[in-house]
Amino acid sequence: MLKIILAILVIVAFSACNKLSPPKAEPVQKIAVSYTTQPQSTLLHVAVAKGYFTEENLDVESSIYPFGKPSLQALLDHKTDFAAVAETPIMFSVLKGEKIFAIANIEATSLNNAIIARKDAGINKPLDLKGKRIAYTPGTTSDFFLDSLLTSIGLQRKDIHAIPLKPDEMQEAILTNKIDAACTWNFTLAQIARQLGANATRIVDREIYTETYNIVAQQEFVQKNPETVKRFLRALIKAENFVHQHPEEAQSLMALNAKVDIGLIHEIWDTFDFRVTQDQTLLITLEDETRWAIQNKLTDQTVIPDYRQMIHLDSLRAVKPEAVLINK
């Protein structure tokens, strides 16, 4: 009987020790992330600044670019593990055979892209764009938006003089009268509008296009590191909650990181919807943009890929199932 009592006491003591022992911490993992100074990358800036990646045992090395296309290229060059980018560069990469996953959308808007034009160039309404010199950035949302807008008013690319420029080249070009208009986004739009003042005509149509900003990763990385992806998404979800609860602090943070005037941030902030989600918008837009790319011979491909195979849902569904609103 004594042996039985002693055995029970040993079991109870062992169980108590197990309860008191802290759960084994996940090992810290180093990851490299490329994102942008654009407001669409706000959740990433917040997650880094507020330590949300650190809380998830992720040691982040940041590579920051002026816009999404070079951010994605860093991923494709295997310099980073995750990248933030709009859907147009994703589409072109998939058409070139790149094996990437879109694991979450972190921002969406139908008001980010627009054309800013000089009134003294005779541009007061959309149809006045005919025959004008219009700058755009190839392979980006600006490229697709320009054609979408022209189509909506009965024009084609051949009806204008399209001039390829990087966003940071557009302000000088329009102020020195080298171009008549610029098809671009957020900071560049607002800065040019400020400089032109009463001479500015802004042309936008929220019905023709919705931009999505996405987190992408190599398919092989996602398959080999499922827990890392979940930890990464959890950090972004914390950042999402912070942005909605403390918008003024998030705005100040972005002004500091993007090195722009806080007033500029205030001007454009309400344009964006910062949420970690996956819905049908990305799939629909990728298919629409592929039709555009094929029609305009911007790709050698002639068939729309099955983009459902490159939209990864399992990781987001595991950490926030209500954020997955896409039918696959």
Secondary structure, DSSP 8 states (H G I E B T S, - for coil): -HHHHHHHHHHHHHHHHHHHS-------EEEEEEEESSGGGHHHHHHHHTTHHHHTTEEEEEEEESSHHHHHHHHHTTS-SEEEEEHHHHHHHHHTT--EEEEEEEEEESSSEEEEEEGGGT-SSGGGGTT-EEEE-TTSHHHHHHHHHHHHTT--GGGSEEEE--HHHHHHHHHTTS-SEEEEEHHHHHHHHHHHGGGEEEE--TTS--EEEEEEEEHHHHHH-HHHHHHHHHHHHHHHHHHHH-HHHHHHHHHHHHT--HHHHHHHGGG-B---BEEHHHHHHHHHHHHHHHHTT-SS--S---GGGGB--HHHHHH-GGGEE---
